[in-house]
Each structure stands twice: as C-alpha cells, then as structure tokens.
C-alpha cells in the first residue's frame, strides 16, 4: 500500500515536472444559426444546433456529437446547456427549441413564463391567443389572411 502510494506520487511528480496536466473539460457551448444554443465540435469551428446532437446523424467530422458518453442516457448524459426542462419534470426539449414559437413541451412552458424567458413575438410572428395547440402566444405571419382562424379573436384574418 505504501509502495503503491509512493509510485503514484512519483508519477504525479513526473507529470508535473514534464508539464503534463490533466485535461480540463472542453467547453463545447456555441451559438448556432439564429443565435440558438449549439454543440462545438472538436475542430472548434463547427457549431451543431442542440437538436441535431444525438439524432443519429454525425454532424461533426469525428462524430463527437453522436458519441455514447454524450448520447447514452438522454437527457442526463447531455450537458445542461443543450437541455431545456419543461414545467412538467417528465418532459424536456433541446435548448434550441426554447422560444422557437412552437409548443414543444406540450404546455407552452418552453415559450412562456419565467423558465423560458422568451422575448415577445418577433417580426415573423403575430401576437394573439392561438386556437391551435401547436402555438402558444404567437402564430406565424405566413398564416395571416389565409382564410383559416388561428387566433381566438380572428385577428389573424382581419388585422394582421
């Protein structure tokens, strides 16, 4: 036991003397397209959108976005910045689905409330109370004046 401790101390001393230090964890956070949360590949240039990590398609050159240690136990194995926890603790979505205008959590917690902290509807969206479960507080402007009610107030057909 004392001999093993002595060998370990000698190995650590040699590593320090040679300038070999344990590698610090790599920060893989990056901002993908539209300023959405992403995963930085080993090349330090490719930023994969969060929702494309662990999707079965290798987006990084070496496939690090699909490695078992990252994808083995979703969502627990993912870094916290790639995950958004819905208000229902049983559900989660990829972080880049937060504030995308769609009801990804099923209860709009990814679009509304203090957890999501989303800005008001952007220029591509119309603010209203939607009739479809798919949207939360905005509907895409492309749906305005299409002859179909998307807002409870019909504002998407008469004002938008």
Backbone torsions as a table, in degrees:
resi	resn	phi	psi	omega
1	UNK	NA	-45.1	178.6
2	UNK	-67.8	-36.3	178.8
3	UNK	-66.3	-40.9	179.2
4	UNK	-65.0	-39.1	178.6
5	UNK	-66.4	-38.0	178.3
6	UNK	-66.1	-41.3	178.3
7	UNK	-64.9	-43.4	179.1
8	UNK	-62.2	-43.8	179.2
9	UNK	-64.0	-39.0	178.6
10	UNK	-66.0	-40.2	179.5
11	UNK	-64.7	-42.9	178.8
12	UNK	-65.8	-42.4	178.3
13	UNK	-62.0	-41.7	178.0
14	UNK	-64.5	-42.6	179.4
15	UNK	-62.3	-41.8	178.8
16	UNK	-66.5	-41.9	-179.8
17	UNK	-63.5	-35.4	-180.0
18	UNK	-84.8	-3.1	179.3
19	UNK	80.9	15.3	178.6
20	UNK	-89.5	118.8	179.1
21	UNK	-119.4	152.6	175.9
22	UNK	-60.4	141.6	-179.9
23	UNK	-68.7	131.6	174.1
24	UNK	-74.9	149.7	178.1
25	UNK	-57.6	140.3	-178.9
26	UNK	-79.0	130.4	175.1
27	UNK	-80.0	115.1	-175.7
28	UNK	-106.7	8.8	178.1
29	UNK	-70.7	137.6	174.3
30	UNK	-153.8	167.0	177.6
31	UNK	-104.1	114.5	179.7
32	UNK	-83.4	-166.0	-178.8
33	UNK	-55.8	149.2	-177.9
34	UNK	57.0	27.8	177.4
35	UNK	60.4	28.8	178.9
36	UNK	-86.7	153.4	179.8
37	UNK	-61.4	137.7	-179.4
38	UNK	-140.8	177.4	-179.6
39	UNK	-116.5	123.2	-177.0
40	UNK	-85.9	124.5	179.4
41	UNK	-73.6	167.9	179.4
42	UNK	-58.3	-28.2	-179.0
43	UNK	-70.4	-5.9	178.9
44	UNK	60.6	16.3	179.4
45	UNK	-125.3	-33.7	-177.4
46	UNK	-87.2	124.9	178.7
47	UNK	-113.6	112.3	-177.9
48	UNK	-91.8	126.0	176.5
49	UNK	-54.6	142.7	-176.0
50	UNK	-49.5	-43.0	-176.5
51	UNK	-71.2	-6.7	176.4
52	UNK	-101.2	3.5	174.9
53	UNK	-85.6	135.4	179.0
54	UNK	60.9	35.9	178.4
55	UNK	-103.7	7.2	179.1
56	UNK	89.6	-3.2	179.9
57	UNK	-119.3	121.3	179.1
58	UNK	-74.1	113.0	179.0
59	UNK	-96.9	-21.2	175.7
60	UNK	-90.1	150.4	-178.2
61	UNK	-55.6	-41.0	-178.8
62	UNK	-95.0	3.4	178.1
63	UNK	74.8	19.1	-177.1
64	UNK	-64.9	-18.2	177.5
65	UNK	-78.7	-2.2	179.7
66	UNK	-125.2	10.8	-176.9
67	UNK	-65.5	148.7	-178.1
68	UNK	-57.5	-41.1	-178.5
69	UNK	-64.5	-26.8	178.9
70	UNK	-87.1	-37.2	-171.0
71	UNK	-108.9	1.1	-172.4
72	UNK	-66.1	-31.7	-175.3
73	UNK	-142.6	71.7	-177.0
74	UNK	-68.0	139.8	-3.0
75	UNK	-89.5	-3.1	-174.6
76	UNK	-58.7	-33.4	-176.6
77	UNK	-80.3	-11.1	179.8
78	UNK	-83.8	146.0	172.5
79	UNK	-60.3	146.0	-175.8
80	UNK	-55.7	-32.1	-178.1
81	UNK	-69.7	-13.9	178.1
82	UNK	-90.5	-6.9	-172.0
83	UNK	-120.0	137.7	169.1
84	UNK	-116.3	124.6	179.4
85	UNK	-88.8	122.9	178.1
86	UNK	-69.7	166.8	179.9
87	UNK	-63.9	-29.1	171.8
88	UNK	-82.6	114.1	-173.8
89	UNK	-60.2	-14.6	179.1
90	UNK	-78.0	-13.5	-174.5
91	UNK	-117.8	149.7	175.6
92	UNK	-148.8	159.9	174.1
93	UNK	-138.4	162.2	175.0
94	UNK	-65.9	145.6	-174.3
95	UNK	-58.4	-28.9	-179.7
96	UNK	-77.5	-2.7	174.0
97	UNK	-91.2	-10.8	176.0
98	UNK	-70.2	135.0	177.0
99	UNK	62.0	33.4	177.4
100	UNK	-99.7	5.5	178.3
101	UNK	89.1	-12.1	-177.9
102	UNK	-102.8	149.9	-179.9
103	UNK	-84.9	73.9	-176.1
104	UNK	-75.4	-29.7	179.9
105	UNK	-80.9	-18.9	-178.3
106	UNK	91.9	-15.0	178.9
107	UNK	-126.7	12.4	-179.6
108	UNK	67.0	10.4	-179.9
109	UNK	-68.8	-16.2	175.6
110	UNK	-85.8	-4.8	-178.6
111	UNK	-121.2	-23.0	-174.6
112	UNK	-133.0	159.5	174.6
113	UNK	91.7	175.8	-173.7
114	UNK	-70.5	-30.7	179.3
115	UNK	-64.5	-43.3	-176.6
116	UNK	-77.9	-38.8	-179.3
117	UNK	50.2	51.5	-178.7
118	UNK	-87.6	146.6	174.1
119	UNK	-71.8	167.4	176.1
120	UNK	-60.3	171.1	-179.5
121	UNK	-53.3	135.3	177.8
122	UNK	-79.7	-178.5	-175.4
123	UNK	-64.3	-21.6	179.6
124	UNK	-87.4	2.2	-174.6
125	UNK	-126.1	154.8	176.2
126	UNK	-113.8	127.2	-178.0
127	UNK	-80.9	124.5	176.7
128	UNK	-170.6	179.4	172.8
129	UNK	-95.3	104.0	-176.1
130	UNK	-67.0	152.5	175.7
131	UNK	-91.7	-19.1	-179.4
132	UNK	-93.0	139.4	-179.8
133	UNK	-64.8	-17.7	-176.9
134	UNK	-67.3	-30.3	-177.1
135	UNK	-114.1	163.2	-176.2
136	UNK	-111.9	-63.4	-178.8
137	UNK	-132.7	4.2	-179.5
138	UNK	-145.7	151.7	172.1
139	UNK	-123.9	150.9	179.0
140	UNK	-61.1	135.7	179.0
141	UNK	-59.3	-24.9	179.0
142	UNK	-63.2	-16.7	178.2
143	UNK	-90.2	-6.3	179.7
144	UNK	-67.6	140.3	176.4
145	UNK	53.8	38.2	177.7
146	UNK	-101.0	7.2	178.1
147	UNK	83.8	5.7	-180.0
148	UNK	-123.8	132.5	179.0
149	UNK	-73.3	120.8	175.5
150	UNK	-114.3	-20.4	178.8
151	UNK	-112.3	144.1	179.2
152	UNK	-56.5	-35.6	-176.5
153	UNK	-85.1	-2.0	-175.2
154	UNK	66.2	13.4	-177.5
155	UNK	-63.9	-22.5	178.1
156	UNK	-70.0	-17.4	180.0
157	UNK	-103.3	-24.2	-173.8
158	UNK	-114.7	-24.8	-175.9
159	UNK	-114.6	-40.5	-172.7
160	UNK	-54.7	NA	NA
